[in-house]
């Protein structure tokens, strides 16, 4: 099928999906969760074929780790779907209700965005998470995964289509794209596609923005930082840094740079080096770091790098503001955490660091839609548009204004025979 025709069909289906009630959508999600479990063996076999081919093609180790979609990963996405079912339907919520005049009522009501084009990397679990979030929020979706996951993505797209259509969701609400040419075609489909969410490097996101008239919700690099303050509990700090870096290195919310206050550095750096190296993490550091622990020198490029691997850059800073300045200069606006016992310093850090997620005394790995209770995420936005940070259900709806009258005309207000009241009806008011 030609791309233009495919996009048109998804657009038509999205208009019908937008009108589906929450009960039908939840029924479809439940059926999908059941189908994923029932067809688990097929999915794992397809994924194994992708893994074997990718290993032969020398795919980088972090990408291979993301590509793996085994029984445990399937169980995780099924748990995510069940969590999503429990969430309130984000569509049809009244955000504002105003009586403009007697019998003339204005409502601001949430509605789906329309058709969302999502371009993502080699994680098959992302395909399921994105699809289910779009379904719950009433959006059609065009999905473009990495070619390394093509067999897994095909079977997952088939399972999603079969299960949701059988539950009463309009056919063609979701479609899988497979070629690089499809991406370039997608960028021209502003007639049918309402939003593009690219998940990848800054360069990739910039390419998308520069080559499309469609609004883009950019998910850029995850250059995340841990700052260990002089007032930190160093035992706590060690556990947070270790988790932030090594709990899962090949993800965008893993920490890449460790910043340490110069008063804490002599006591903190030797033991954290030992703990990280036990996890096979290679450290590089600034001159002050290297004066305290034996590591290779960090380059200017290291501060700008998302490693997605067992490597971490370390910098000793003289004060909290220097840590904030470093993060705002080199970070990607994703996730940054401060470890300190001082509430005022924590508040200053969280107010001045310009990132979508700012944390206090906890791991950067918490910046995740599922962990935030959003029912997974389509990505983490570093943009400053209608949604920032983990983009869950609330980030996939927009709103429309509904005005209810009874023969009202503007001329009555222009000639002052009538005047506006603009009385707040409260958000509990409904149509």
NUVEX-548997 format. One record per residue (C-alpha): residue in one letter; x, y, z. Coordinates in Angstrom, 1 decimal. Each point is the difference from the previous one (the first is absolute). Layout:
<atom A,<X,Y,Z>>;
...
# end
This chain:
<atom X,<0.0,0.0,0.0>>;
<atom X,<1.3,3.5,-0.9>>;
<atom X,<0.9,2.1,3.0>>;
<atom X,<-2.5,2.7,-0.9>>;
<atom X,<-2.8,-2.5,0.0>>;
<atom X,<1.1,-1.6,3.2>>;
<atom X,<0.2,3.3,1.8>>;
<atom X,<-3.5,0.9,-1.3>>;
<atom X,<-1.4,-3.2,1.4>>;
<atom X,<1.6,0.5,3.4>>;
<atom X,<-1.4,3.5,0.1>>;
<atom X,<-3.6,-1.2,-0.8>>;
<atom X,<0.3,-2.7,2.7>>;
<atom X,<1.3,2.6,2.5>>;
<atom X,<-3.2,2.0,-0.4>>;
<atom X,<-2.0,-3.0,0.9>>;
<atom X,<2.3,-1.0,2.8>>;
<atom X,<-0.3,3.5,1.5>>;
<atom X,<-3.7,-0.7,0.6>>;
<atom X,<0.5,-3.4,1.7>>;
<atom X,<-0.9,-0.1,3.6>>;
<atom X,<2.4,-1.0,2.8>>;
<atom X,<-1.7,-3.4,0.5>>;
<atom X,<0.7,-1.1,-3.6>>;
<atom X,<3.6,1.2,0.1>>;
<atom X,<0.7,-1.8,3.3>>;
<atom X,<-1.6,-3.2,-1.4>>;
<atom X,<2.4,0.2,-2.9>>;
<atom X,<3.0,0.5,2.2>>;
<atom X,<-1.0,-3.0,2.2>>;
<atom X,<-0.4,-2.1,-3.1>>;
<atom X,<3.4,1.1,-1.3>>;
<atom X,<1.7,-0.9,3.4>>;
<atom X,<-1.6,-3.4,-0.3>>;
<atom X,<1.2,-0.5,-3.6>>;
<atom X,<3.6,1.0,0.8>>;
<atom X,<0.1,-2.7,2.6>>;
<atom X,<-1.6,-2.6,-2.2>>;
<atom X,<2.3,0.7,-3.0>>;
<atom X,<3.1,0.4,2.1>>;
<atom X,<1.8,-2.9,-1.7>>;
<atom X,<-0.5,1.5,-3.4>>;
<atom X,<1.2,3.4,1.2>>;
<atom X,<3.2,-1.4,1.6>>;
<atom X,<0.8,-2.0,-3.1>>;
<atom X,<-0.3,3.1,-2.2>>;
<atom X,<2.2,1.9,2.5>>;
<atom X,<2.6,-2.7,0.0>>;
<atom X,<0.3,0.2,-3.8>>;
<atom X,<0.5,3.8,0.3>>;
<atom X,<2.7,-0.5,2.7>>;
<atom X,<1.9,-2.6,-2.0>>;
<atom X,<0.0,2.1,-3.2>>;
<atom X,<1.0,3.2,2.0>>;
<atom X,<2.9,-1.8,1.7>>;
<atom X,<1.2,-1.1,-3.4>>;
<atom X,<-0.2,3.6,-1.2>>;
<atom X,<2.0,1.1,3.1>>;
<atom X,<-2.7,2.1,1.5>>;
<atom X,<1.4,1.9,3.0>>;
<atom X,<-0.4,-1.7,3.4>>;
<atom X,<-2.3,2.7,1.5>>;
<atom X,<-2.4,-0.3,-3.0>>;
<atom X,<0.1,-3.8,0.2>>;
<atom X,<-1.1,0.3,3.6>>;
<atom X,<-2.9,2.3,-0.9>>;
<atom X,<-1.0,-2.4,-2.8>>;
<atom X,<-0.4,-3.0,2.2>>;
<atom X,<-3.7,-0.7,0.6>>;
<atom X,<-0.4,-3.2,2.0>>;
<atom X,<-2.6,-1.4,2.4>>;
<atom X,<1.0,2.4,2.8>>;
<atom X,<-0.4,3.0,-2.3>>;
<atom X,<-3.3,-1.3,-1.3>>;
<atom X,<-1.2,-0.4,3.6>>;
<atom X,<1.1,3.6,0.7>>;
<atom X,<-2.0,1.5,-2.9>>;
<atom X,<-3.0,-2.1,1.0>>;
<atom X,<0.2,1.4,3.5>>;
<atom X,<0.3,3.5,-1.5>>;
<atom X,<-3.2,-0.6,-2.0>>;
<atom X,<-1.9,-1.1,3.1>>;
<atom X,<1.2,3.2,1.8>>;
<atom X,<-1.1,2.0,-3.0>>;
<atom X,<-3.5,-1.5,0.2>>;
<atom X,<-0.4,1.2,3.6>>;
<atom X,<0.8,3.6,-1.0>>;
<atom X,<-2.8,2.5,-0.6>>;
<atom X,<-1.0,0.6,-3.6>>;
<atom X,<1.8,3.3,-0.9>>;
<atom X,<-2.5,0.8,-2.7>>;
<atom X,<-3.1,2.1,0.7>>;
<atom X,<1.2,1.7,3.2>>;
<atom X,<-1.3,3.5,0.7>>;
<atom X,<2.9,2.4,0.5>>;
<atom X,<-2.1,3.2,0.2>>;
<atom X,<-3.7,0.8,0.1>>;
<atom X,<-1.2,3.6,-0.3>>;
<atom X,<-3.4,1.5,-0.4>>;
<atom X,<0.5,2.9,-2.4>>;
<atom X,<-3.6,1.1,0.4>>;
<atom X,<-3.3,-1.5,0.8>>;
<atom X,<-0.3,-3.2,-2.0>>;
<atom X,<3.4,0.5,-1.7>>;
<atom X,<2.5,-2.5,1.5>>;
<atom X,<3.7,-0.6,-1.0>>;
<atom X,<1.8,-3.2,0.7>>;
<atom X,<3.6,-0.9,-0.5>>;
<atom X,<0.1,-3.8,-0.4>>;
<atom X,<2.9,-2.4,-0.6>>;
<atom X,<0.2,-1.9,-3.3>>;
<atom X,<2.5,-2.1,-1.9>>;
<atom X,<2.7,1.7,-2.0>>;
<atom X,<-0.9,-2.1,-3.1>>;
<atom X,<2.7,-2.0,-1.8>>;
<atom X,<3.4,-0.3,1.6>>;
<atom X,<3.1,-1.1,-1.9>>;
<atom X,<2.6,-1.6,2.3>>;
<atom X,<3.5,-0.9,-1.1>>;
<atom X,<1.9,-2.0,2.6>>;
<atom X,<3.1,-2.1,0.5>>;
<atom X,<0.6,-3.7,0.3>>;
<atom X,<-2.3,-0.6,3.1>>;
<atom X,<-3.0,-2.2,-1.0>>;
<atom X,<-1.5,0.7,3.4>>;
<atom X,<-0.3,3.6,-1.1>>;
<atom X,<-2.3,-1.0,-2.9>>;
<atom X,<-2.5,-1.6,2.5>>;
<atom X,<0.3,2.9,2.5>>;
<atom X,<-0.5,2.7,-2.7>>;
<atom X,<-2.9,-1.9,-1.6>>;
<atom X,<-1.9,-0.6,3.2>>;
<atom X,<0.4,3.6,1.1>>;
<atom X,<-1.2,1.3,-3.3>>;
<atom X,<-3.0,-2.4,0.2>>;
<atom X,<-1.0,1.1,3.5>>;
<atom X,<0.3,3.7,-0.9>>;
<atom X,<-2.0,-0.6,-3.2>>;
<atom X,<2.8,0.8,-2.5>>;
<atom X,<0.8,-1.8,-3.3>>;
<atom X,<3.7,-0.8,-0.3>>;
<atom X,<2.6,-0.7,-2.7>>;
<atom X,<2.9,-1.9,1.4>>;
<atom X,<3.6,-0.2,-1.4>>;
<atom X,<2.3,-2.2,1.9>>;
<atom X,<3.6,-0.8,-0.7>>;
<atom X,<0.7,-2.5,-2.8>>;
<atom X,<2.0,-2.2,2.5>>;
<atom X,<-3.3,-0.8,1.7>>;
<atom X,<-2.1,-0.6,-3.2>>;
<atom X,<-1.1,-3.6,0.8>>;
<atom X,<-1.0,0.8,3.5>>;
<atom X,<-1.8,3.2,-1.0>>;
<atom X,<-1.9,-1.8,-2.7>>;
<atom X,<-1.4,-2.7,2.3>>;
<atom X,<-0.8,2.6,2.7>>;
<atom X,<-1.8,2.2,-2.5>>;
<atom X,<-2.0,-3.0,-1.1>>;
<atom X,<-0.9,-0.9,3.6>>;
<atom X,<-1.1,3.6,0.7>>;
<atom X,<-2.1,0.2,-3.1>>;
<atom X,<-1.7,-3.3,0.5>>;
<atom X,<-0.8,0.5,3.7>>;
<atom X,<-1.2,3.5,-0.2>>;
<atom X,<-2.1,-0.4,-3.1>>;
<atom X,<-1.7,-3.1,1.6>>;
<atom X,<-0.9,2.2,3.0>>;
<atom X,<-1.8,2.6,-2.2>>;
<atom X,<2.7,2.6,-0.7>>;
<atom X,<-0.1,1.3,-3.5>>;
<atom X,<2.4,-1.8,-2.4>>;
<atom X,<3.1,1.8,-1.2>>;
<atom X,<0.3,2.2,3.1>>;
<atom X,<3.6,-1.1,0.2>>;
<atom X,<2.4,-0.8,-2.8>>;
<atom X,<3.7,-1.1,-0.2>>;
<atom X,<2.5,1.6,-2.3>>;
<atom X,<3.2,-1.9,-0.9>>;
<atom X,<2.2,1.9,-2.4>>;
<atom X,<2.2,3.0,0.4>>;
<atom X,<-1.9,1.5,-3.0>>;
<atom X,<-3.2,-0.2,2.0>>;
<atom X,<1.5,2.4,2.6>>;
<atom X,<0.6,2.7,-2.7>>;
<atom X,<-3.5,-0.6,-1.4>>;
<atom X,<-1.4,0.3,3.5>>;
<atom X,<1.6,3.5,0.4>>;
<atom X,<-2.0,1.3,-2.9>>;
<atom X,<-3.4,-1.3,1.2>>;
<atom X,<-1.1,3.1,1.9>>;
<atom X,<-3.5,-0.5,-1.6>>;
<atom X,<-0.4,-3.2,2.1>>;
<atom X,<2.5,0.0,2.8>>;
<atom X,<-0.4,2.4,2.9>>;
<atom X,<3.1,-0.6,2.1>>;
<atom X,<3.4,-1.8,-0.4>>;
<atom X,<1.9,-1.4,2.9>>;
<atom X,<3.5,-1.0,-0.9>>;
<atom X,<2.0,-2.0,2.5>>;
<atom X,<3.7,0.3,-0.7>>;
<atom X,<3.1,2.2,0.0>>;
<atom X,<-0.1,3.8,-0.1>>;
<atom X,<1.2,-0.1,-3.6>>;
<atom X,<-2.8,-2.4,-0.9>>;
<atom X,<-2.7,2.2,1.7>>;
<atom X,<1.5,3.1,-1.7>>;
<atom X,<-0.2,-1.8,-3.4>>;
<atom X,<-3.7,-0.7,0.6>>;
<atom X,<-0.7,3.6,1.1>>;
<atom X,<1.8,1.4,-3.0>>;
<atom X,<-1.8,-2.2,-2.5>>;
<atom X,<-3.6,0.2,1.0>>;
<atom X,<-2.8,2.5,0.4>>;
<atom X,<-1.6,-2.4,2.5>>;
<atom X,<0.4,1.0,3.7>>;
<atom X,<2.8,-2.0,1.7>>;
<atom X,<0.2,-1.1,3.6>>;
<atom X,<3.7,-0.5,0.3>>;
<atom X,<1.5,-2.7,2.1>>;
<atom X,<3.7,0.8,-0.1>>;
<atom X,<3.1,-1.5,1.6>>;
<atom X,<-0.1,-1.1,3.7>>;
<atom X,<3.1,1.7,1.4>>;
<atom X,<-1.1,-0.4,3.6>>;
<atom X,<2.0,1.1,3.1>>;
<atom X,<0.3,-1.0,3.7>>;
<atom X,<1.3,2.8,2.2>>;
<atom X,<1.4,-1.0,3.4>>;
<atom X,<-0.1,3.0,2.3>>;
<atom X,<2.3,0.6,3.0>>;
<atom X,<-3.1,-0.6,2.2>>;
<atom X,<-0.8,-3.3,-1.5>>;
<atom X,<-0.2,-3.3,1.9>>;
<atom X,<2.8,-1.6,-1.9>>;
<atom X,<-1.2,-3.6,0.6>>;
<atom X,<-3.4,1.0,-1.5>>;
<atom X,<1.8,1.9,-2.8>>;
<atom X,<2.0,-3.1,-1.0>>;
<atom X,<-3.1,-2.1,-0.3>>;
<atom X,<-1.8,2.7,-2.0>>;
<atom X,<2.9,0.5,-2.4>>;
<atom X,<0.5,-3.7,-0.4>>;
<atom X,<-3.7,-0.5,-0.8>>;
<atom X,<-0.2,3.0,-2.3>>;
<atom X,<3.0,-1.3,-2.1>>;
<atom X,<-0.2,-3.8,0.1>>;
<atom X,<-3.6,-1.1,0.6>>;
<atom X,<-0.4,0.1,-3.8>>;
<atom X,<2.7,1.8,-1.9>>;
<atom X,<-1.6,0.0,-3.5>>;
<atom X,<-2.8,2.4,0.7>>;
<atom X,<-0.5,3.8,-0.2>>;
<atom X,<-0.5,0.5,3.8>>;
<atom X,<3.3,-1.7,1.0>>;
<atom X,<2.5,2.4,1.5>>;
<atom X,<3.0,0.9,-2.2>>;
<atom X,<1.8,2.7,2.1>>;
<atom X,<0.7,0.0,3.7>>;
<atom X,<0.6,3.4,1.6>>;
<atom X,<1.4,0.1,3.5>>;
<atom X,<0.5,3.0,2.4>>;
<atom X,<3.7,0.5,0.7>>;
<atom X,<-0.5,-0.4,3.7>>;
<atom X,<-1.7,-3.4,-0.5>>;
<atom X,<2.3,-1.2,-2.7>>;
<atom X,<3.0,-1.3,2.0>>;
<atom X,<-2.2,-2.3,2.1>>;
<atom X,<-2.5,-0.9,-2.7>>;
<atom X,<1.9,-0.6,-3.2>>;
<atom X,<2.3,-3.0,1.1>>;
<atom X,<-2.9,-2.2,1.2>>;
<atom X,<-2.4,0.9,-2.9>>;
<atom X,<2.8,-0.8,-2.5>>;
<atom X,<0.3,-3.4,1.6>>;
<atom X,<-3.7,-0.6,-0.1>>;
<atom X,<-0.4,1.1,-3.6>>;
<atom X,<3.0,-2.0,-1.2>>;
<atom X,<-1.4,-3.1,1.6>>;
<atom X,<-2.9,0.6,-2.5>>;
<atom X,<2.5,0.4,-2.8>>;
<atom X,<-0.5,3.7,-0.3>>;
<atom X,<3.0,1.9,-1.5>>;
<atom X,<0.5,3.5,1.6>>;
<atom X,<1.5,3.1,-1.6>>;
<atom X,<0.6,3.1,1.9>>;
<atom X,<1.0,3.7,0.3>>;
<atom X,<3.4,0.9,1.4>>;
<atom X,<-1.3,0.4,3.6>>;
<atom X,<-1.6,-3.5,-0.3>>;
<atom X,<3.2,-1.5,-1.3>>;
<atom X,<1.9,1.5,2.9>>;
<atom X,<-2.2,-2.1,2.3>>;
<atom X,<-0.5,-3.2,-1.9>>;
<atom X,<1.9,-1.7,-2.9>>;
<atom X,<-2.2,0.4,-3.1>>;
<atom X,<0.5,1.1,-3.6>>;
<atom X,<-0.4,3.7,-0.9>>;
<atom X,<-3.4,1.2,-1.0>>;
<atom X,<-0.2,2.0,-3.2>>;
<atom X,<-2.4,2.9,-0.9>>;
<atom X,<-1.9,-2.5,-2.1>>;
<atom X,<-0.6,-2.3,3.0>>;
<atom X,<-2.2,2.6,1.7>>;
<atom X,<-2.2,0.1,-3.1>>;
<atom X,<-0.2,-3.8,-0.5>>;
<atom X,<-2.9,-2.4,0.7>>;
<atom X,<2.0,-3.2,0.4>>;
<atom X,<-2.8,-2.5,0.4>>;
<atom X,<2.7,-2.3,1.2>>;
<atom X,<2.2,-0.8,2.9>>;
<atom X,<1.9,3.3,0.0>>;
<atom X,<-0.5,3.1,2.2>>;
<atom X,<1.7,3.4,0.1>>;
<atom X,<0.8,1.6,3.4>>;
<atom X,<0.5,3.7,0.9>>;
<atom X,<0.9,1.6,3.3>>;
<atom X,<-1.8,3.3,0.5>>;
<atom X,<0.6,2.8,2.6>>;
<atom X,<-3.7,0.7,0.8>>;
<atom X,<-3.6,-0.9,-0.8>>;
<atom X,<-0.3,2.9,-2.5>>;
<atom X,<3.0,-1.4,-2.0>>;
<atom X,<-1.8,-3.3,-0.2>>;
<atom X,<-3.2,1.7,-1.3>>;
<atom X,<2.0,2.0,-2.5>>;
<atom X,<1.7,-3.2,-1.3>>;
<atom X,<-3.3,-1.8,-0.4>>;
<atom X,<-1.7,2.9,-1.8>>;
<atom X,<2.9,0.3,-2.4>>;
<atom X,<0.7,-3.6,-0.8>>;
<atom X,<-3.2,-1.8,1.0>>;
<atom X,<-2.9,-0.9,-2.4>>;
<atom X,<-2.8,1.2,2.2>>;
<atom X,<-1.0,-3.6,0.8>>;
<atom X,<0.6,-1.0,3.7>>;
<atom X,<2.3,1.2,2.7>>;
<atom X,<0.2,-0.8,3.7>>;
<atom X,<1.5,1.5,3.1>>;
<atom X,<1.0,-2.0,3.0>>;
<atom X,<0.1,2.2,3.1>>;
<atom X,<-1.4,0.3,3.6>>;
<atom X,<-0.6,3.7,-0.5>>;
<atom X,<-3.5,0.8,-1.0>>;
<atom X,<0.8,3.6,-1.1>>;
<atom X,<2.8,-1.2,-2.3>>;
<atom X,<-2.3,-2.7,-1.5>>;
<atom X,<-2.6,2.7,-0.7>>;
<atom X,<2.6,2.2,-1.6>>;
<atom X,<1.2,-2.8,-2.2>>;
<atom X,<-3.5,-1.0,-1.1>>;
<atom X,<-1.0,3.6,-0.7>>;
<atom X,<3.1,0.9,-2.0>>;
<atom X,<0.7,-3.2,-2.0>>;
<atom X,<-1.8,0.3,-3.3>>;
<atom X,<-1.1,-3.6,-0.5>>;
<atom X,<-3.2,-1.8,-0.4>>;
<atom X,<0.7,-2.1,3.0>>;
<atom X,<1.8,1.3,3.1>>;
<atom X,<0.4,-2.4,2.9>>;
<atom X,<1.1,0.1,3.7>>;
<atom X,<1.7,-3.0,1.7>>;
<atom X,<-1.2,-2.6,-2.5>>;
<atom X,<1.3,-1.7,-3.1>>;
<atom X,<-0.3,1.5,-3.5>>;
<atom X,<-1.6,-3.3,-1.1>>;
<atom X,<-3.3,1.1,1.7>>;
<atom X,<-0.7,2.5,-2.9>>;
<atom X,<-2.2,-2.5,-1.9>>;
<atom X,<-3.7,0.1,-0.9>>;
<atom X,<-0.8,-3.4,1.6>>;
<atom X,<1.8,0.9,3.2>>;
<atom X,<-1.7,3.4,0.1>>;
<atom X,<-3.4,-1.8,-0.3>>;
<atom X,<-0.7,1.2,-3.5>>;
<atom X,<-0.5,-3.5,-1.4>>;
<atom X,<3.4,-0.1,-1.9>>;
<atom X,<1.0,2.7,-2.4>>;
<atom X,<0.4,0.8,-3.7>>;
<atom X,<3.3,1.7,0.9>>;
<atom X,<1.5,2.6,2.2>>;
<atom X,<-0.4,3.5,-1.5>>;
<atom X,<2.7,2.6,0.5>>;
<atom X,<-2.1,2.4,-2.0>>;
<atom X,<-1.9,2.9,1.7>>;
<atom X,<-3.3,-0.4,-1.7>>;
<atom X,<-3.2,-1.4,1.4>>;
<atom X,<1.8,-3.0,1.5>>;
<atom X,<3.4,-0.3,1.7>>;
<atom X,<1.7,-2.9,1.7>>;
<atom X,<-1.5,-3.5,-0.2>>;
<atom X,<-2.8,0.2,-2.6>>;
<atom X,<-2.9,-2.2,1.2>>;
<atom X,<-3.7,0.3,-0.6>>;
<atom X,<-0.3,3.7,1.0>>;
<atom X,<2.7,0.9,-2.5>>;
<atom X,<-2.0,-1.7,-2.8>>;
<atom X,<-3.2,2.0,0.3>>;
<atom X,<-0.7,3.6,-0.9>>;
<atom X,<-3.3,1.8,0.4>>;
<atom X,<-2.8,1.7,-1.9>>;
<atom X,<-2.4,2.7,1.0>>;
<atom X,<-3.7,-0.8,-0.1>>;
<atom X,<-2.4,2.9,0.2>>;
<atom X,<-3.7,-0.7,0.6>>;
<atom X,<-2.6,2.7,-0.7>>;
<atom X,<-3.6,0.6,-0.7>>;
<atom X,<-0.3,2.4,-2.9>>;
<atom X,<2.7,2.3,1.3>>;
<atom X,<1.6,2.5,-2.5>>;
<atom X,<3.0,2.2,0.4>>;
<atom X,<-1.9,3.2,-1.2>>;
<atom X,<-1.9,0.1,3.3>>;
<atom X,<3.3,0.4,1.9>>;
<atom X,<1.4,2.4,-2.6>>;
<atom X,<-3.0,2.4,0.4>>;
<atom X,<0.1,-0.5,3.8>>;
<atom X,<-3.6,-1.3,0.2>>;
<atom X,<1.6,-3.0,1.8>>;
<atom X,<3.2,-0.2,2.1>>;
<atom X,<2.3,-3.0,0.8>>;
<atom X,<0.0,-1.5,3.5>>;
<atom X,<2.9,-2.3,-0.3>>;
<atom X,<-1.0,-2.0,3.1>>;
<atom X,<2.2,-3.0,1.0>>;
<atom X,<-2.1,-3.2,0.0>>;
<atom X,<2.7,-2.1,1.5>>;
<atom X,<1.9,-2.9,-1.6>>;
<atom X,<-2.6,-2.5,1.4>>;
<atom X,<-2.5,1.4,-2.5>>;
<atom X,<-0.6,-2.2,-3.1>>;
<atom X,<-1.9,0.3,-3.2>>;
# end
